[in-house]
Amino acid sequence: MWKVPALLNRAKTPTPFSGKIGVRQHEKEVRIESLFYAHQQAKILNALFKAHPYEEVAYYINTLDNSLQTTGSGMTGILKSQWTKKNFCLQLSRIWVAVY
């Protein structure tokens, strides 16, 4: 979850959730990322639309299609020794090249 700044231009609705009608305003928004099963998508989106204070909800869904069911996301294993978060990240950085 990230808190991100947003610049909003209030629409001419009778009761804005915050701010004043027709006045541009800076707001703090929250960005949430989550993994869920495909069959849960409709239920999750309905909850999102119901909870959001405005008509238009900004969201993006990225599918994680995995044709190789024995590899990839969701695989588990047993490490020979316990790793700290820092050590785990260092190990990943040696394997994967990050592009900025």
FIPAKE-839612 format. One record per residue: residue number from 1; x, y, z of N, C-alpha, C in turn; chain. Coordinates in nm, 4 decimals. Each point is the difference from the previous one (the first is absolute). Example, Ala and Ser with C-alpha at 12.3 -4.5 7.8 and 13.67 -1.06 7.14 Angstrom:
REM residues 2
- i | nx | ny | nz | cax | cay | caz | cx | cy | cz | ch
- 1 | 1.3190 | -0.5690 | 0.7800 | -0.0890 | 0.1190 | 0.0000 | 0.0900 | 0.1200 | 0.0000 | A
- 2 | -0.0350 | 0.1050 | -0.0720 | 0.0820 | 0.1190 | 0.0060 | -0.0770 | 0.1090 | 0.0730 | A
//
This chain:
REM residues 100
- i | nx | ny | nz | cax | cay | caz | cx | cy | cz | ch
- 1 | 0.0845 | -0.1166 | 0.0000 | -0.0845 | 0.1166 | 0.0000 | 0.0893 | 0.1231 | 0.0000 | A
- 2 | -0.0305 | 0.0948 | -0.0889 | 0.0750 | 0.1253 | -0.0080 | -0.0952 | 0.1155 | 0.0150 | A
- 3 | 0.0464 | 0.1056 | 0.0671 | -0.0750 | 0.1249 | 0.0030 | 0.0568 | 0.0875 | -0.1098 | A
- 4 | -0.0860 | 0.0437 | -0.0904 | 0.0450 | 0.0783 | -0.1145 | -0.0763 | 0.1312 | -0.0055 | A
- 5 | 0.0650 | 0.1091 | -0.0471 | -0.0718 | 0.1272 | -0.0112 | -0.0923 | -0.0006 | -0.1209 | A
- 6 | -0.1069 | 0.0749 | 0.0091 | -0.0934 | 0.0112 | -0.1117 | -0.0468 | 0.1446 | -0.0111 | A
- 7 | -0.0166 | 0.0470 | -0.1213 | -0.0540 | 0.1331 | -0.0244 | -0.1393 | -0.0196 | -0.0572 | A
- 8 | -0.0989 | 0.0463 | 0.0721 | -0.1384 | -0.0224 | -0.0401 | -0.0667 | 0.1317 | -0.0357 | A
- 9 | -0.0810 | -0.0041 | -0.1041 | -0.0820 | 0.1139 | -0.0370 | -0.1437 | -0.0407 | 0.0279 | A
- 10 | -0.0572 | 0.0528 | 0.1054 | -0.1332 | -0.0410 | 0.0432 | -0.1043 | 0.0269 | -0.1075 | A
- 11 | -0.0760 | -0.1021 | -0.0294 | -0.1087 | 0.0143 | -0.0956 | -0.1116 | 0.0832 | 0.0631 | A
- 12 | -0.0933 | 0.0399 | -0.0821 | -0.1103 | 0.0830 | 0.0503 | -0.1125 | -0.0893 | 0.0519 | A
- 13 | 0.0338 | -0.0823 | 0.0967 | -0.1007 | -0.0854 | 0.0630 | -0.0531 | 0.0714 | 0.1232 | A
- 14 | -0.1203 | -0.0310 | 0.0444 | -0.0593 | 0.0712 | 0.1120 | 0.0763 | -0.0153 | 0.1314 | A
- 15 | 0.0598 | -0.1170 | 0.0241 | 0.0689 | -0.0221 | 0.1280 | 0.1300 | -0.0754 | -0.0227 | A
- 16 | 0.1100 | 0.0704 | -0.0227 | 0.1281 | -0.0698 | -0.0154 | 0.0404 | -0.0664 | 0.1309 | A
- 17 | 0.0713 | -0.1121 | -0.0105 | 0.0464 | -0.0735 | 0.1179 | 0.0917 | 0.0870 | 0.0850 | A
- 18 | 0.0878 | 0.0760 | -0.0650 | 0.0870 | 0.0946 | 0.0699 | 0.0273 | 0.1170 | -0.0925 | A
- 19 | 0.0411 | 0.1123 | 0.0548 | 0.0307 | 0.1171 | -0.0808 | -0.1233 | 0.0779 | -0.0391 | A
- 20 | 0.0216 | 0.0964 | -0.0903 | -0.1079 | 0.0886 | -0.0441 | -0.0242 | -0.0177 | -0.1492 | A
- 21 | -0.1215 | 0.0203 | -0.0414 | -0.0390 | -0.0154 | -0.1397 | 0.0782 | 0.0989 | -0.0867 | A
- 22 | 0.0611 | -0.0505 | -0.1107 | 0.0717 | 0.0829 | -0.0947 | 0.1388 | 0.0436 | 0.0437 | A
- 23 | 0.0477 | -0.0439 | 0.1158 | 0.1310 | 0.0398 | 0.0511 | 0.0954 | -0.1181 | -0.0092 | A
- 24 | 0.1161 | 0.0222 | -0.0646 | 0.1016 | -0.1069 | -0.0075 | 0.0607 | -0.0192 | 0.1372 | A
- 25 | 0.0234 | -0.1241 | 0.0345 | 0.0459 | -0.0311 | 0.1348 | 0.0986 | -0.1155 | -0.0036 | A
- 26 | 0.1025 | 0.0072 | 0.0844 | 0.0956 | -0.1093 | 0.0152 | -0.0507 | -0.0934 | 0.1084 | A
- 27 | -0.0009 | -0.1288 | -0.0289 | -0.0464 | -0.1010 | 0.0953 | 0.1031 | -0.1108 | 0.0096 | A
- 28 | 0.0030 | -0.0684 | 0.1120 | 0.0809 | -0.1206 | 0.0136 | -0.0902 | -0.1181 | -0.0325 | A
- 29 | 0.0491 | -0.0846 | -0.0891 | -0.0737 | -0.1200 | -0.0364 | 0.0822 | -0.1215 | 0.0395 | A
- 30 | -0.0636 | -0.1134 | 0.0002 | 0.0666 | -0.1246 | 0.0352 | -0.0054 | -0.0932 | -0.1201 | A
- 31 | 0.1135 | -0.0587 | -0.0318 | 0.0071 | -0.0994 | -0.1071 | 0.0146 | -0.1358 | 0.0663 | A
- 32 | -0.0845 | -0.0925 | -0.0380 | 0.0009 | -0.1341 | 0.0589 | 0.0246 | -0.1017 | -0.1109 | A
- 33 | 0.0896 | -0.0927 | 0.0250 | 0.0215 | -0.1111 | -0.0924 | -0.0335 | -0.1287 | 0.0723 | A
- 34 | -0.0610 | -0.0916 | -0.0713 | -0.0427 | -0.1246 | 0.0621 | -0.0014 | -0.1122 | -0.1026 | A
- 35 | 0.0179 | -0.1199 | 0.0467 | -0.0161 | -0.1193 | -0.0834 | -0.1315 | -0.0664 | 0.0385 | A
- 36 | -0.0742 | -0.0450 | -0.1000 | -0.1242 | -0.0713 | 0.0285 | -0.0290 | -0.0977 | -0.1135 | A
- 37 | -0.0851 | -0.0971 | 0.0305 | -0.0401 | -0.0983 | -0.1008 | -0.0974 | 0.0644 | -0.0985 | A
- 38 | 0.0048 | -0.0440 | -0.1248 | -0.0821 | 0.0588 | -0.1062 | -0.1491 | -0.0052 | 0.0342 | A
- 39 | -0.0442 | -0.1066 | 0.0653 | -0.1431 | -0.0114 | 0.0301 | -0.0461 | 0.1011 | 0.1057 | A
- 40 | 0.0926 | 0.0684 | 0.0666 | -0.0348 | 0.1004 | 0.1009 | -0.0087 | 0.1417 | -0.0576 | A
- 41 | 0.0368 | 0.0178 | -0.1255 | 0.0118 | 0.1342 | -0.0574 | -0.1297 | 0.0798 | 0.0080 | A
- 42 | -0.1122 | -0.0556 | -0.0404 | -0.1262 | 0.0752 | 0.0003 | -0.0372 | 0.0452 | 0.1404 | A
- 43 | 0.0163 | -0.0867 | 0.0974 | -0.0329 | 0.0336 | 0.1383 | 0.0908 | 0.1123 | 0.0519 | A
- 44 | 0.1280 | -0.0067 | -0.0328 | 0.0959 | 0.1022 | 0.0437 | -0.0304 | 0.1340 | -0.0652 | A
- 45 | -0.0273 | 0.0004 | -0.1300 | -0.0312 | 0.1254 | -0.0685 | -0.1299 | 0.0610 | 0.0510 | A
- 46 | -0.1008 | -0.0819 | 0.0266 | -0.1250 | 0.0525 | 0.0554 | 0.0238 | 0.0670 | 0.1341 | A
- 47 | 0.0828 | -0.0595 | 0.0845 | 0.0323 | 0.0593 | 0.1302 | 0.0766 | 0.1310 | -0.0183 | A
- 48 | 0.0924 | 0.0035 | -0.0964 | 0.0769 | 0.1213 | -0.0277 | -0.0917 | 0.1131 | -0.0439 | A
- 49 | -0.0897 | -0.0284 | -0.0947 | -0.0915 | 0.1028 | -0.0502 | -0.0938 | 0.0489 | 0.1103 | A
- 50 | -0.0435 | -0.0903 | 0.0849 | -0.0915 | 0.0360 | 0.1082 | 0.0688 | 0.0884 | 0.1046 | A
- 51 | 0.1277 | -0.0264 | 0.0276 | 0.0725 | 0.0725 | 0.1045 | 0.0572 | 0.1331 | -0.0475 | A
- 52 | 0.0195 | 0.0174 | -0.1300 | 0.0658 | 0.1211 | -0.0527 | -0.0963 | 0.1180 | 0.0048 | A
- 53 | 0.0484 | 0.1169 | 0.0462 | -0.0908 | 0.1141 | 0.0160 | -0.0391 | 0.0710 | -0.1298 | A
- 54 | 0.0667 | -0.0272 | -0.1103 | -0.0320 | 0.0677 | -0.1243 | -0.0484 | -0.0977 | -0.1050 | A
- 55 | -0.0561 | 0.0534 | -0.1082 | -0.0557 | -0.0832 | -0.1061 | 0.1074 | -0.0805 | -0.0728 | A
- 56 | 0.1150 | 0.0613 | -0.0270 | 0.1043 | -0.0673 | -0.0773 | 0.1096 | -0.0526 | 0.0917 | A
- 57 | 0.0257 | -0.1286 | -0.0086 | 0.1018 | -0.0663 | 0.0809 | 0.1184 | -0.0321 | -0.0905 | A
- 58 | 0.1198 | 0.0360 | 0.0430 | 0.1201 | -0.0333 | -0.0763 | 0.0521 | -0.1345 | 0.0496 | A
- 59 | 0.0031 | -0.0985 | -0.0882 | 0.0533 | -0.1302 | 0.0366 | 0.0591 | -0.0666 | -0.1235 | A
- 60 | 0.0857 | -0.0963 | 0.0233 | 0.0658 | -0.0730 | -0.1083 | 0.0121 | -0.1453 | 0.0442 | A
- 61 | -0.0364 | -0.0917 | -0.0870 | 0.0119 | -0.1424 | 0.0305 | 0.0994 | -0.0612 | -0.0968 | A
- 62 | 0.0996 | -0.0674 | 0.0551 | 0.1034 | -0.0663 | -0.0777 | -0.0086 | -0.1492 | 0.0313 | A
- 63 | -0.0242 | -0.0809 | -0.0989 | -0.0120 | -0.1439 | 0.0249 | 0.1382 | -0.0644 | 0.0082 | A
- 64 | 0.0094 | -0.0998 | 0.0832 | 0.1233 | -0.0768 | 0.0141 | -0.0248 | -0.1388 | -0.0595 | A
- 65 | 0.0075 | -0.0066 | -0.1310 | -0.0223 | -0.1267 | -0.0681 | 0.1262 | -0.0841 | 0.0098 | A
- 66 | -0.0145 | -0.1211 | 0.0498 | 0.1139 | -0.0876 | 0.0207 | -0.0306 | -0.1355 | -0.0636 | A
- 67 | 0.0547 | -0.0235 | -0.1182 | -0.0251 | -0.1268 | -0.0686 | 0.0821 | -0.1145 | 0.0593 | A
- 68 | 0.1077 | 0.0326 | 0.0714 | 0.0816 | -0.1013 | 0.0659 | -0.0389 | -0.0054 | 0.1476 | A
- 69 | -0.0880 | -0.0889 | 0.0361 | -0.0545 | -0.0043 | 0.1348 | 0.0995 | -0.0493 | 0.1047 | A
- 70 | 0.1157 | -0.0485 | -0.0416 | 0.0988 | -0.0478 | 0.0969 | 0.1083 | 0.1027 | 0.0294 | A
- 71 | -0.0130 | 0.1199 | -0.0598 | 0.0976 | 0.1059 | 0.0250 | -0.0717 | 0.1324 | 0.0164 | A
- 72 | 0.0707 | 0.0980 | 0.0534 | -0.0522 | 0.1357 | 0.0032 | -0.0724 | 0.0368 | 0.1275 | A
- 73 | -0.0882 | 0.0972 | -0.0087 | -0.0712 | 0.0548 | 0.1151 | -0.0763 | -0.1088 | 0.0745 | A
- 74 | 0.0159 | 0.0014 | 0.1295 | -0.0724 | -0.0963 | 0.0828 | 0.0803 | -0.1230 | 0.0373 | A
- 75 | 0.1179 | -0.0156 | -0.0557 | 0.0819 | -0.1156 | 0.0335 | 0.0597 | 0.0182 | 0.1389 | A
- 76 | 0.0139 | -0.1087 | 0.0700 | 0.0595 | 0.0037 | 0.1337 | 0.1192 | -0.0935 | 0.0047 | A
- 77 | 0.0804 | 0.0176 | 0.1016 | 0.1164 | -0.0854 | 0.0179 | 0.0531 | 0.0143 | 0.1403 | A
- 78 | 0.1038 | -0.0722 | 0.0306 | 0.0605 | 0.0038 | 0.1326 | 0.1440 | 0.0463 | -0.0147 | A
- 79 | 0.0363 | 0.1049 | 0.0734 | 0.1362 | 0.0502 | -0.0020 | 0.0844 | -0.0785 | 0.0999 | A
- 80 | 0.1279 | -0.0121 | -0.0282 | 0.0900 | -0.0710 | 0.0915 | 0.0160 | 0.0750 | 0.1314 | A
- 81 | -0.0078 | 0.1344 | -0.0075 | 0.0096 | 0.0823 | 0.1208 | -0.0935 | 0.1193 | -0.0143 | A
- 82 | -0.0339 | 0.0609 | 0.1122 | -0.0892 | 0.1146 | -0.0018 | 0.0719 | 0.1220 | -0.0560 | A
- 83 | -0.0676 | 0.0778 | -0.0852 | 0.0564 | 0.1196 | -0.0585 | -0.0698 | 0.1230 | 0.0556 | A
- 84 | 0.0750 | 0.1073 | 0.0143 | -0.0615 | 0.1284 | 0.0324 | -0.0591 | 0.0568 | -0.1284 | A
- 85 | -0.0874 | 0.0986 | 0.0132 | -0.0571 | 0.0646 | -0.1190 | 0.1107 | 0.0622 | -0.0851 | A
- 86 | 0.0964 | 0.0613 | 0.0675 | 0.1100 | 0.0646 | -0.0717 | 0.0804 | -0.1022 | -0.0796 | A
- 87 | 0.0325 | -0.1144 | 0.0620 | 0.0765 | -0.1035 | -0.0681 | -0.0793 | -0.0576 | -0.1177 | A
- 88 | -0.1306 | -0.0184 | 0.0188 | -0.0838 | -0.0506 | -0.1075 | 0.0023 | 0.0956 | -0.1195 | A
- 89 | -0.0132 | 0.1306 | 0.0271 | 0.0031 | 0.0997 | -0.1072 | 0.1357 | 0.0046 | -0.0691 | A
- 90 | 0.1070 | -0.0147 | 0.0769 | 0.1337 | -0.0032 | -0.0596 | 0.0156 | -0.1196 | -0.0930 | A
- 91 | -0.0512 | -0.1152 | 0.0429 | 0.0069 | -0.1193 | -0.0853 | -0.0773 | 0.0227 | -0.1302 | A
- 92 | -0.1193 | 0.0608 | 0.0093 | -0.0785 | 0.0268 | -0.1200 | 0.0709 | 0.0984 | -0.0921 | A
- 93 | 0.0635 | 0.1019 | 0.0595 | 0.0682 | 0.0997 | -0.0823 | 0.1181 | -0.0613 | -0.0767 | A
- 94 | 0.0556 | -0.1077 | 0.0502 | 0.1094 | -0.0659 | -0.0727 | -0.0511 | -0.0821 | -0.1169 | A
- 95 | -0.1256 | -0.0431 | 0.0100 | -0.0595 | -0.0830 | -0.1048 | -0.0677 | 0.0851 | -0.1070 | A
- 96 | -0.0786 | 0.0972 | 0.0450 | -0.0771 | 0.0848 | -0.0912 | 0.0660 | 0.1347 | -0.0146 | A
- 97 | -0.0058 | 0.0520 | -0.1214 | 0.0551 | 0.1327 | -0.0266 | -0.1165 | 0.0995 | 0.0020 | A
- 98 | 0.0086 | 0.0959 | 0.0890 | -0.1044 | 0.1027 | 0.0101 | 0.0277 | 0.1104 | -0.1022 | A
- 99 | -0.1031 | 0.0448 | -0.0674 | 0.0114 | 0.1078 | -0.0973 | -0.0745 | 0.1199 | 0.0556 | A
- 100 | 0.0676 | 0.1145 | 0.0082 | -0.0626 | 0.1206 | 0.0540 | -0.0303 | 0.0965 | -0.1111 | A
//
